[in-house]
Amino acid sequence: MITFVTGGARSGKSSYAQQMALSLSDNPVYVATAKVWDDDFEMRVKRHQNERDERWTNYEEQRNVGQLPIQNKVCVIDCVTLWLTNFFIDCKNDIGASLILFKEQIDALDKMPGTFIIISNEIGMGVHAETEVGRKFTDLQGWANQYAAAKANKVILMVSGIPVIIKENHNG
């Protein structure tokens, strides 16, 4: 089962996803897809790590999340934007190639037994990117979000810390 949690920056996505995971499992899994780029980002990562206690099993995987030992687990995957960034860089800003790699990972999760809470950002709702590469990435993010949301059993849009359920499929 896939639950897709999306929204803007600082909308409460990670906190909500982690609370959901803890309500479903005493020993959830957290998958960080980020590559630490600089000191500021490292501080953000440490803050996120400090939010999780000993109940969590933590993995850092920048690309092949579907190959982790997360079958039959409740798993938070944080986040699509950083995951896509890794593919986008590897593929030299090729949207199509990046999207194929991302879809392969979502398909692997979709076929895997377990509960996967995938966090993403709605970057297309913000300021229009000034650069060509920024616009390409915004397009990639939008298409990736559409794909993940289509596969998801439940989609939640976080707005100012409030979860708004925009899709719920009980048959999943």
C-alpha positions as CSV (number, residue, x, y, z in Angstrom):
1,M,0.0,0.0,0.0
2,I,1.3,3.4,-0.9
3,T,0.3,6.7,0.9
4,F,1.5,9.8,-0.9
5,V,2.0,12.9,1.3
6,T,2.6,16.1,-0.6
7,G,2.6,19.8,0.0
8,G,4.7,22.9,0.2
9,A,7.8,23.6,2.2
10,R,7.3,23.5,5.9
11,S,3.7,22.3,5.5
12,G,4.1,19.5,8.0
13,K,4.6,16.6,5.6
14,S,7.4,14.8,7.5
15,S,5.8,15.1,10.9
16,Y,2.5,13.9,9.6
17,A,4.1,10.9,7.8
18,Q,6.1,10.0,10.9
19,Q,3.1,10.1,13.2
20,M,1.1,8.0,10.7
21,A,3.9,5.4,10.6
22,L,4.1,5.2,14.4
23,S,0.3,4.8,14.6
24,L,0.7,1.7,12.2
25,S,3.9,0.1,13.6
26,D,5.9,0.0,16.8
27,N,9.1,-0.3,14.6
28,P,8.7,1.7,11.4
29,V,11.4,2.3,8.9
30,Y,12.7,5.7,7.7
31,V,14.4,6.0,4.3
32,A,16.3,9.2,3.6
33,T,16.9,9.8,-0.1
34,A,19.0,12.9,0.4
35,K,22.5,13.5,-0.6
36,V,24.1,16.0,1.9
37,W,25.3,18.9,-0.3
38,D,26.4,21.5,2.3
39,D,26.6,22.4,6.0
40,D,23.1,24.0,6.0
41,F,21.6,20.8,4.6
42,E,23.5,18.7,7.0
43,M,22.0,20.6,9.9
44,R,18.5,20.0,8.4
45,V,19.3,16.3,8.2
46,K,20.4,16.2,11.8
47,R,17.2,17.9,12.9
48,H,15.1,15.3,11.1
49,Q,17.2,12.5,12.6
50,N,16.7,13.9,16.1
51,E,12.9,13.7,15.6
52,R,13.1,9.9,15.4
53,D,13.8,7.7,18.4
54,E,15.1,4.1,18.9
55,R,11.8,2.6,17.5
56,W,12.9,3.6,14.0
57,T,15.1,1.6,11.6
58,N,16.9,4.1,9.4
59,Y,18.3,3.7,5.9
60,E,20.0,6.2,3.6
61,E,19.5,5.3,0.0
62,Q,19.7,7.9,-2.8
63,R,18.3,5.9,-5.6
64,N,17.4,2.2,-5.2
65,V,14.8,2.4,-2.4
66,G,12.9,-0.6,-3.9
67,Q,16.0,-2.8,-3.3
68,L,16.1,-2.1,0.5
69,P,14.9,-4.8,3.0
70,I,11.6,-3.1,3.6
71,Q,9.1,-5.7,2.6
72,N,6.2,-6.1,5.0
73,K,7.3,-3.0,6.9
74,V,5.7,0.4,7.5
75,C,8.1,2.7,5.8
76,V,8.4,6.5,5.4
77,I,10.3,7.6,2.3
78,D,11.5,11.2,2.6
79,C,11.5,12.6,0.0
80,V,10.7,12.4,-3.7
81,T,12.2,15.8,-4.5
82,L,15.7,14.8,-3.3
83,W,15.3,11.3,-4.7
84,L,14.6,12.9,-8.1
85,T,17.5,15.2,-7.8
86,N,19.8,12.2,-7.6
87,F,18.4,10.7,-10.8
88,F,18.3,14.1,-12.5
89,I,22.0,14.7,-11.8
90,D,22.9,11.1,-12.8
91,C,21.0,11.6,-16.1
92,K,22.6,15.0,-16.8
93,N,19.2,16.8,-16.5
94,D,17.4,14.4,-18.9
95,I,13.8,14.5,-17.7
96,G,12.7,11.4,-19.6
97,A,15.6,9.2,-18.4
98,S,15.1,10.5,-14.8
99,L,11.4,9.8,-14.9
100,I,11.9,6.2,-16.1
101,L,14.3,5.5,-13.2
102,F,11.9,7.0,-10.7
103,K,8.9,5.1,-12.1
104,E,10.9,1.8,-11.8
105,Q,11.3,2.5,-8.1
106,I,7.7,3.4,-7.5
107,D,6.6,0.3,-9.5
108,A,8.9,-1.9,-7.3
109,L,7.3,-0.4,-4.1
110,D,3.8,-0.8,-5.6
111,K,4.4,-4.6,-6.1
112,M,6.1,-5.0,-2.7
113,P,4.1,-6.1,0.4
114,G,4.1,-3.3,3.1
115,T,3.0,0.2,3.8
116,F,5.0,2.9,2.1
117,I,4.4,6.5,3.1
118,I,6.1,8.6,0.4
119,I,6.7,12.3,1.0
120,S,7.0,14.8,-1.8
121,N,6.9,18.5,-2.5
122,E,4.6,20.5,-4.7
123,I,7.3,22.8,-6.1
124,G,5.1,23.7,-9.1
125,M,2.8,25.7,-6.7
126,G,5.6,28.1,-5.9
127,V,7.6,30.7,-7.8
128,H,8.2,30.0,-11.4
129,A,11.8,28.7,-11.8
130,E,14.2,31.3,-13.4
131,T,16.5,28.9,-15.1
132,E,16.0,26.3,-17.8
133,V,17.3,23.5,-15.5
134,G,15.0,24.7,-12.8
135,R,12.0,24.6,-15.1
136,K,13.0,21.2,-16.3
137,F,13.2,19.9,-12.7
138,T,9.8,21.5,-11.8
139,D,8.3,19.6,-14.8
140,L,10.0,16.4,-13.7
141,Q,8.7,16.8,-10.2
142,G,5.2,17.4,-11.4
143,W,5.2,14.3,-13.6
144,A,6.8,12.2,-10.9
145,N,4.2,13.4,-8.3
146,Q,1.4,12.5,-10.8
147,Y,2.8,9.0,-11.3
148,A,3.2,8.3,-7.6
149,A,-0.2,9.7,-6.7
150,A,-1.8,7.6,-9.4
151,K,-0.2,4.5,-7.9
152,A,-1.1,5.5,-4.3
153,N,-4.0,4.1,-2.4
154,K,-4.2,7.4,-0.4
155,V,-3.0,10.9,-1.3
156,I,-2.8,13.7,1.3
157,L,-2.1,17.3,0.6
158,M,-0.6,19.1,3.6
159,V,-1.6,22.7,3.9
160,S,-0.4,24.8,6.9
161,G,0.0,21.6,9.0
162,I,-3.5,20.4,8.1
163,P,-3.8,17.1,6.2
164,V,-6.4,17.3,3.3
165,I,-7.2,13.9,1.9
166,I,-7.5,14.2,-1.8
167,K,-7.7,10.5,-2.7
168,E,-8.6,7.4,-0.8
169,N,-8.9,4.0,-2.2
170,H,-10.0,1.4,0.3
171,N,-9.6,-1.4,-2.1
172,G,-5.8,-1.1,-2.5
